[in-house]
Amino acid sequence: MEFAVVGGDMRTVRLAELLMRDGHGVRVYALEGEEAAALPKAGTLAQAIEAAEYVILPLPATRGALLNAPLTEEKIPVSAVAEALRPGQTVLAGKAEGELTELARARGARVADYFAREELTVKNAGATAEGAVEILMRELPVTLMGSSILVVGFGRIGKLLALKLRALGANVTCSARKSSDRAWIEVLGLRPADTGRLADVLPEADAVVNTVPARVLGERELRMLRDGCLCLDLASKPGGVDLQAAGALGTRVIWALSLPGQVAPVTAGEAIRDAVYNIIYELESE
């Protein structure tokens, strides 16, 4: 198969390497720097895309009206990517939505969102949970063993993180809005809490880790934290912590976006590759 790999971070670099290792043809664009030096680069965006059966874009695919391409100084409009497409190509992108999807389909290309694949999100959750543990171990002045950690949210990341922290000896409270989730938290040997009533558990936490992509830690909640408490926000934008209020109160906040690409780019690249292969298999089986 012939792939164009355009834009992205170290996950995308590793993805291109893995595709080449699997014997596929690969041309890359907007992947620069020492780590990407050995990749077969196209001189222009159009040259990268023109011969490809499958065009792989990053996760997330876009930043506003621009392609997400942090490894190059070039600003690439989403419209320019779409204009380089030809009918019959398949675009595989992370969080493919809005203008990108509309323009690509208008050019006669198929669009598939690999971030919507459960196999990818589960693997990403595992990498995110490990990255969160590493941050907590580095940033807290005490060991995780014996610490009181509050994990807000009981989705994929919240579940995995809470279990990892408990295995390291932390006293873990995990919050959820659904009573059924709180029942699962309890039977898993964790302390349950209601996300709508965090005031009951915030004052005792040495660290609070948020996984909910909605404002759950506003000024009122932040005032309840003990001095020195660390807030680690793992949620995607807009995040779950009021950063302005935290700054005014002197609360230490780390907003750790895209952790898989930072802490485990090879694993993250493998997860994207596997999701891409699964999508291609299903499309070709239709």
C-alpha positions as CSV (number, residue, x, y, z in Angstrom):
1,M,0.0,0.0,0.0
2,E,1.0,3.6,-0.6
3,F,0.7,6.0,2.3
4,A,1.1,9.8,2.7
5,V,1.8,10.8,6.3
6,V,1.3,14.5,6.7
7,G,1.8,16.6,9.8
8,G,1.7,15.6,13.5
9,D,4.1,15.0,16.3
10,M,6.4,12.1,17.3
11,R,3.5,9.7,17.2
12,T,3.3,10.4,13.5
13,V,7.0,10.0,13.0
14,R,6.9,6.6,14.6
15,L,3.8,5.7,12.6
16,A,5.6,6.4,9.4
17,E,8.6,4.3,10.5
18,L,6.3,1.4,11.4
19,L,4.5,1.6,8.0
20,M,7.9,1.5,6.2
21,R,9.0,-1.4,8.4
22,D,5.9,-3.3,7.3
23,G,6.9,-2.9,3.7
24,H,4.6,-0.1,2.6
25,G,5.4,2.9,0.4
26,V,5.5,6.1,2.5
27,R,6.0,9.7,1.7
28,V,5.9,12.3,4.5
29,Y,5.4,16.0,4.6
30,A,5.6,18.5,7.5
31,L,7.6,16.2,9.6
32,E,11.0,17.8,10.3
33,G,13.8,17.6,12.8
34,E,16.4,15.1,13.7
35,E,14.0,12.3,14.7
36,A,12.3,12.5,11.3
37,A,15.5,12.9,9.2
38,A,15.5,9.4,7.8
39,L,11.9,9.5,6.6
40,P,11.3,9.8,2.8
41,K,10.1,13.4,2.4
42,A,8.2,14.9,-0.4
43,G,9.1,18.4,-1.7
44,T,5.6,19.7,-1.6
45,L,2.3,18.8,0.0
46,A,0.9,17.8,-3.4
47,Q,3.8,15.5,-4.1
48,A,3.3,13.7,-0.8
49,I,-0.4,13.1,-1.5
50,E,-0.6,12.6,-5.2
51,A,0.5,8.9,-5.4
52,A,-1.0,7.7,-2.1
53,E,-3.9,5.4,-1.7
54,Y,-4.2,6.5,2.0
55,V,-3.5,9.9,3.4
56,I,-2.8,9.8,7.2
57,L,-3.3,13.0,9.1
58,P,-2.4,13.6,12.8
59,L,-4.2,13.4,16.1
60,P,-5.9,15.8,16.4
61,A,-5.9,16.5,12.7
62,T,-6.4,20.2,12.9
63,R,-5.8,23.2,15.1
64,G,-8.5,25.6,14.0
65,A,-8.2,26.2,10.3
66,L,-4.7,24.8,10.1
67,L,-3.3,21.3,10.0
68,N,-1.8,20.2,13.3
69,A,1.9,20.2,12.4
70,P,4.1,21.1,15.4
71,L,7.3,19.7,13.8
72,T,7.4,22.3,11.1
73,E,7.2,26.1,11.0
74,E,5.1,26.0,7.9
75,K,1.4,26.9,8.5
76,I,-0.7,24.6,6.4
77,P,-4.4,25.4,5.9
78,V,-6.8,22.6,6.0
79,S,-8.1,23.8,2.7
80,A,-4.6,23.2,1.1
81,V,-4.7,19.6,2.3
82,A,-8.1,19.1,0.8
83,E,-7.1,20.7,-2.5
84,A,-4.2,18.2,-2.9
85,L,-6.6,15.2,-2.6
86,R,-8.0,13.3,-5.5
87,P,-11.2,11.3,-5.9
88,G,-10.9,7.7,-4.5
89,Q,-8.3,8.4,-1.9
90,T,-9.0,7.6,1.8
91,V,-8.1,10.2,4.5
92,L,-7.5,8.7,7.9
93,A,-7.3,11.3,10.6
94,G,-7.7,11.7,14.3
95,K,-10.7,13.7,15.5
96,A,-11.7,14.2,11.8
97,E,-14.5,16.7,11.9
98,G,-15.8,20.0,10.5
99,E,-14.1,21.7,7.6
100,L,-11.6,18.9,7.0
101,T,-14.3,16.3,6.5
102,E,-16.5,18.5,4.4
103,L,-13.7,19.6,2.1
104,A,-12.2,16.1,1.7
105,R,-15.6,14.6,0.8
106,A,-16.2,17.4,-1.6
107,R,-13.1,16.3,-3.4
108,G,-14.4,12.8,-3.7
109,A,-12.2,11.3,-0.9
110,R,-13.4,9.0,1.9
111,V,-12.8,10.1,5.4
112,A,-12.3,7.8,8.5
113,D,-11.6,8.9,12.0
114,Y,-9.2,6.5,13.7
115,F,-9.6,8.3,17.0
116,A,-13.2,7.0,17.1
117,R,-11.8,3.4,17.2
118,E,-12.2,1.8,20.7
119,E,-9.0,-0.2,20.3
120,L,-7.1,3.1,19.9
121,T,-8.8,5.0,22.7
122,V,-8.2,2.1,25.1
123,K,-4.5,1.9,24.3
124,N,-4.2,5.7,24.5
125,A,-5.9,5.6,27.9
126,G,-3.2,3.2,29.1
127,A,-0.4,5.4,27.9
128,T,-2.1,8.5,29.5
129,A,-2.5,6.7,32.8
130,E,1.2,5.7,32.9
131,G,2.2,9.3,31.9
132,A,0.1,10.7,34.7
133,V,1.8,8.4,37.3
134,E,5.2,9.6,36.1
135,I,4.1,13.2,36.5
136,L,2.8,12.6,40.0
137,M,5.9,10.8,41.1
138,R,8.1,13.6,39.7
139,E,6.0,16.6,41.0
140,L,4.8,15.5,44.4
141,P,7.2,16.0,47.3
142,V,6.0,12.7,48.9
143,T,5.8,9.2,47.7
144,L,2.6,7.9,46.1
145,M,2.6,5.2,48.7
146,G,0.4,6.6,51.5
147,S,-0.6,9.7,49.5
148,S,-4.3,10.6,49.1
149,I,-5.1,11.0,45.5
150,L,-8.5,12.0,44.1
151,V,-9.2,10.9,40.5
152,V,-12.2,12.8,39.0
153,G,-14.0,10.8,36.4
154,F,-14.4,7.1,35.9
155,G,-14.0,6.7,32.2
156,R,-11.2,4.7,30.5
157,I,-8.4,6.9,31.8
158,G,-9.9,7.3,35.3
159,K,-10.3,3.5,35.7
160,L,-6.8,2.6,34.6
161,L,-5.1,5.4,36.5
162,A,-7.0,4.7,39.8
163,L,-6.0,1.0,39.7
164,K,-2.3,1.9,38.9
165,L,-2.2,4.4,41.8
166,R,-3.7,1.8,44.2
167,A,-1.2,-0.7,43.1
168,L,1.5,1.8,44.1
169,G,0.1,2.1,47.6
170,A,-1.8,5.3,47.2
171,N,-5.1,5.9,49.0
172,V,-7.3,6.5,46.0
173,T,-10.7,8.1,45.8
174,C,-12.4,8.0,42.4
175,S,-15.4,10.2,41.6
176,A,-18.3,9.5,39.2
177,R,-21.7,11.0,38.6
178,K,-23.5,7.7,37.9
179,S,-24.4,5.6,40.9
180,S,-23.6,2.5,38.8
181,D,-20.0,3.8,38.3
182,R,-19.7,4.5,42.0
183,A,-20.7,0.9,42.7
184,W,-18.0,-0.3,40.4
185,I,-15.5,2.0,42.1
186,E,-16.4,0.4,45.5
187,V,-16.2,-3.2,44.4
188,L,-12.8,-2.5,42.8
189,G,-11.5,-1.6,46.2
190,L,-11.4,2.1,45.7
191,R,-13.2,4.8,47.6
192,P,-16.2,6.2,45.7
193,A,-17.2,9.9,45.6
194,D,-19.9,11.9,43.7
195,T,-18.4,14.2,41.1
196,G,-21.3,16.6,41.9
197,R,-20.2,16.7,45.6
198,L,-16.5,17.0,45.5
199,A,-16.5,19.2,48.5
200,D,-16.7,16.0,50.6
201,V,-13.3,14.8,49.5
202,L,-11.3,17.8,48.1
203,P,-9.8,19.0,51.4
204,E,-8.0,15.8,52.1
205,A,-6.3,15.3,48.7
206,D,-2.5,15.5,48.2
207,A,-3.2,15.6,44.5
208,V,-6.3,15.8,42.3
209,V,-6.3,14.3,38.8
210,N,-9.1,15.4,36.5
211,T,-10.1,13.3,33.5
212,V,-13.4,15.0,32.8
213,P,-13.5,17.4,29.8
214,A,-15.8,19.9,31.5
215,R,-15.3,22.5,34.2
216,V,-15.4,20.6,37.5
217,L,-12.7,22.5,39.5
218,G,-13.8,26.1,39.6
219,E,-12.9,28.7,42.2
220,R,-15.2,27.3,44.8
221,E,-13.6,23.8,44.5
222,L,-10.1,25.1,44.3
223,R,-10.4,27.1,47.5
224,M,-11.2,23.8,49.3
225,L,-7.8,22.3,48.5
226,R,-5.1,22.1,51.1
227,D,-1.9,24.1,50.6
228,G,0.5,22.4,48.3
229,C,-2.1,20.2,46.6
230,L,-1.2,19.5,43.0
231,C,-3.9,19.6,40.3
232,L,-3.2,17.4,37.2
233,D,-5.6,17.9,34.4
234,L,-5.7,15.2,31.8
235,A,-8.8,16.4,30.0
236,S,-8.9,17.6,26.5
237,K,-9.8,21.3,25.8
238,P,-11.4,23.2,27.4
239,G,-10.0,21.2,30.4
240,G,-11.6,20.7,33.8
241,V,-9.7,23.3,35.9
242,D,-10.4,27.1,36.0
243,L,-6.8,28.1,35.3
244,Q,-7.5,31.8,36.0
245,A,-8.9,31.1,39.4
246,A,-6.0,28.6,40.1
247,G,-3.5,31.3,39.2
248,A,-5.1,33.8,41.5
249,L,-5.2,31.3,44.4
250,G,-1.6,30.1,43.8
251,T,-2.8,26.5,43.1
252,R,-0.3,24.5,41.1
253,V,-1.9,23.1,38.0
254,I,-0.3,20.9,35.3
255,W,-2.4,20.6,32.1
256,A,-1.0,17.5,30.4
257,L,-2.4,17.3,26.9
258,S,-1.5,14.6,24.4
259,L,0.4,12.5,27.0
260,P,0.7,9.4,24.8
261,G,2.7,11.3,22.2
262,Q,5.0,12.7,24.9
263,V,5.7,9.7,27.1
264,A,5.3,6.7,24.7
265,P,5.4,7.8,21.0
266,V,6.3,4.3,19.8
267,T,3.4,2.7,21.6
268,A,1.1,5.6,20.5
269,G,2.3,5.2,16.9
270,E,1.7,1.4,17.0
271,A,-1.9,2.0,18.3
272,I,-2.6,4.4,15.4
273,R,-1.1,2.0,12.9
274,D,-3.2,-0.9,14.2
275,A,-6.4,1.2,14.1
276,V,-5.5,2.3,10.5
277,Y,-5.0,-1.3,9.4
278,N,-8.4,-2.3,10.9
279,I,-10.1,0.6,9.2
280,I,-8.6,-0.3,5.8
281,Y,-9.5,-4.0,6.2
282,E,-13.1,-3.1,7.0
283,L,-13.3,-0.6,4.1
284,E,-11.9,-3.1,1.6
285,S,-14.2,-5.8,2.9
286,E,-17.3,-3.8,2.1
